[in-house]
Structure formats: C-alpha cells, structure tokens
Amino acid sequence: MVKTSVSKFKRLFFIASLAVILSACQALPLNQPTAVVHDEYVNSGDTLPIASITTIDGEVLDFQQRGKRKLVILFATWCHDSNNLLNALNSSPLLDNDNIEIIAIAREEDTETVTTWRDKRGIKVALAVDNDRSIYKRFASGGIPRLITVGENNKIIKMNLAEGEQQLEKIIW
C-alpha cells in the first residue's frame, strides 16, 4: 500500500513538473521570482546578421536589399507566447504594409513541423526554419519569441523579448 502511494505520488509529481515546464517558453526555476536575462549579441545600430534566408516554401528573402523595413521574429511552434504573437500578427495591419517585410524563423525545428503548424493555424507570415540554432545564436543565448525591427538601411532598430500580453506593442520602429 505504501509503495503504491509513493509510486503514484512520483508519477503525479513528474506529470505536474512536466506541465509547468511546458507551459512557458522561458520557464523559471521555482526559487527565482524574475525572468532569466539572456545574453544578447546584437544592438541597436548593428547590421542585421543575416544576409538571406530561404522560406519553407522555397522563396529566398534577401535581407541586404534596402528600401523596406523588416520585422524578424525568432519563435518556436511549441511556445505558447510564440503562438499568441503569430496569431496576433496574422490579423494585424502590418501584414498589409508593402513597406515592411516580415519573416518568422522557427528555432530548432524542421520544415515539415513548421509547415504542418502553419497550415493548421492559417498563418500568413513567411516562415523559415533554423534547425540547428545557427541563426538564433547570432542574436541571443535564449528566450523566445524575439522581435527584431530593422530599418530600411538594414540596421537593427530594436530587439525585444515578446513574452506575455500585448506583444505587438513591443514592435518598436
């Protein structure tokens, strides 16, 4: 009887712990009251460290092309905050602005997973994958979703971690 209770407790504890870990994109240790601050490797005024990227649909986006502002989003399909951000962006007037090029790059995911995720949710934003985190590592050590605004001159205006509510308000031009 005692062994069964201990076994059930361990199983319940494991399931509860897993739920807590998966419920946030940046889980906090139980004894840590504030968010972890991740190292960031780009600053306002830096040139965007991506020359081009190929979307999951095979389109090559040239980031060195001048004349358009760019919004680069680093996200993951499994992240609740990333899903909220891209759903909000999906119905945003930003998508109708011909002077802004938007690309969302899925961190450590493959094309099949991202394509299925996009099709299930009706996401209209151009998507790409960063299956080995090589792109993401140019920006930060951790934390998603990230919003990187880039001016017409290909210089970074601002990079923000966009967790929580009112994510689109964190887009700073």
Steps between C-alpha positions, in 0.01 A plus 500: 500500500778747590700407187194561282440843658865599454494382140180696429649808668816477288295462183276794591801714592665418166187588302448825693865598452482429129185711467669794673807474278298483180261779597747780434762572236742612766425300813626645825658294775263473797728710720551777242241782508609682182572402142842377398695765311660347192808633330421698186751519216357783291435863584306786353699632204663165413455362149255210489723188528303305238569561131215283368277210596288248314140465617329165552335562161836535323498880458836670561473822701793739450551700819768716341241655272444856615185707494269292720477470873521146628349318794687182591333272753685218673248249635413135563177324405474336845524834685172648627627859476626438145160365400323801652737741325462344156122473537485872590730589212288289265210743544715812527510781241879450493445215254337742255787751511702467178790690660561230761644155433416249773667165560453267797782251557426183698781410739616135500212371289469336160310604189235227532412596859480871419298443182247286686481757781447786250233317304309400813489862624470684167813708566566747217848618604797370300668224704847350502678244718820518699535131570845520661454834681781656294291806414359541849851494653579820310236683703478361855582214732135424581142622523221498244314650330732779398401797284777667303409818315732605219505833318509558124880522529518142641603627844335350805269745670404288800484140619237413761406184681125486437362283777168563669218728392479778239790357303447709187549814712860381551571563131704821508582686181 
